[in-house]
Amino acid sequence: MESTNLNIRTDKEVKAAAERIFAELGLNMTTAVNLFLRQAIRENGIPFSLKLDVPNDTTASAIEEGRRLARDGSVRGYTDMEALKAALR
């Protein structure tokens, strides 16, 4: 099989951390990248689950508060910006 070069860019810290992990596994960067590529071919896609970030605690609390307020019939709502601005004055 003929080989070719693959050039990628990454942060120095990411590379160093990955190299430490691979070394503990007895792998070098080339072997690890080749493992990833072969697994992607076998699975016909990224060989791990891709998910959106989970909101942090502050954001999750704000979302829950918004949902709670939306369900609370005693909380005044506004249907247009002018009414909201008038209430804020």
Backbone torsions as a table, in degrees:
resi	resn	phi	psi	omega
1	MET	NA	133.2	179.4
2	GLU	-80.8	136.7	179.6
3	SER	-101.7	161.9	178.4
4	THR	-141.0	163.7	178.2
5	ASN	-89.8	147.0	176.0
6	LEU	-128.2	118.4	179.8
7	ASN	-106.4	127.0	177.0
8	ILE	-130.8	158.6	177.0
9	ARG	-116.7	139.0	176.3
10	THR	-153.2	166.1	177.2
11	ASP	-66.2	146.4	178.5
12	LYS	-57.0	-42.6	-178.1
13	GLU	-64.5	-39.6	179.0
14	VAL	-63.8	-46.0	179.6
15	LYS	-60.5	-47.5	-178.0
16	ALA	-62.8	-42.9	179.8
17	ALA	-64.5	-42.9	178.9
18	ALA	-64.5	-42.3	179.3
19	GLU	-61.0	-38.5	178.2
20	ARG	-62.8	-45.1	179.6
21	ILE	-64.1	-47.6	-179.2
22	PHE	-61.0	-39.7	179.8
23	ALA	-61.5	-41.0	178.2
24	GLU	-63.9	-28.3	178.3
25	LEU	-87.4	-1.8	-179.1
26	GLY	79.5	24.2	-178.1
27	LEU	-118.4	155.9	168.3
28	ASN	-106.0	174.5	-176.4
29	MET	-59.7	-42.8	-178.8
30	THR	-59.8	-46.8	-179.1
31	THR	-64.8	-42.3	-179.8
32	ALA	-63.1	-44.0	178.9
33	VAL	-64.8	-41.6	177.3
34	ASN	-62.5	-37.9	175.6
35	LEU	-60.6	-45.6	178.1
36	PHE	-59.1	-48.1	-177.7
37	LEU	-62.8	-43.7	179.5
38	ARG	-65.2	-39.0	178.1
39	GLN	-66.6	-38.1	176.7
40	ALA	-61.6	-39.0	177.7
41	ILE	-66.0	-45.7	179.6
42	ARG	-59.2	-41.5	-176.6
43	GLU	-90.2	-4.2	-178.8
44	ASN	55.8	41.6	-179.9
45	GLY	170.6	-174.1	177.6
46	ILE	-64.2	130.5	-173.7
47	PRO	-82.9	28.1	173.5
48	PHE	-155.9	163.1	-176.6
49	SER	-74.7	133.4	175.5
50	LEU	-104.2	125.5	-177.5
51	LYS	-133.0	154.1	174.0
52	LEU	-72.5	154.7	178.2
53	ASP	-62.1	141.3	174.3
54	VAL	-82.1	136.4	-179.3
55	PRO	-62.0	147.4	176.7
56	ASN	-70.6	174.1	-175.2
57	ASP	-58.4	-41.5	-179.3
58	THR	-63.8	-46.6	-180.0
59	THR	-66.0	-42.8	178.9
60	ALA	-60.6	-40.4	177.9
61	SER	-64.6	-41.7	179.6
62	ALA	-64.6	-39.9	177.9
63	ILE	-63.1	-45.9	179.5
64	GLU	-63.0	-41.0	177.8
65	GLU	-62.2	-42.5	177.7
66	GLY	-61.3	-42.3	178.2
67	ARG	-65.3	-40.1	179.5
68	ARG	-64.1	-43.9	178.5
69	LEU	-64.2	-36.8	-179.9
70	ALA	-65.3	-31.7	180.0
71	ARG	-83.9	-18.2	-175.3
72	ASP	-82.7	111.2	-178.4
73	GLY	-66.5	-18.6	-178.6
74	SER	-83.7	-9.3	179.4
75	VAL	-85.2	127.1	-178.2
76	ARG	-73.2	133.9	176.6
77	GLY	-113.8	165.9	-179.0
78	TYR	-129.6	140.7	-178.5
79	THR	-99.8	-10.1	177.5
80	ASP	-150.4	161.4	-175.9
81	MET	-65.4	-34.8	-178.6
82	GLU	-64.1	-41.0	178.3
83	ALA	-65.1	-40.2	178.5
84	LEU	-65.1	-45.3	178.7
85	LYS	-60.8	-41.3	180.0
86	ALA	-63.7	-38.7	179.6
87	ALA	-69.1	-29.9	-179.4
88	LEU	-76.8	-19.1	-178.1
89	ARG	-74.3	NA	NA
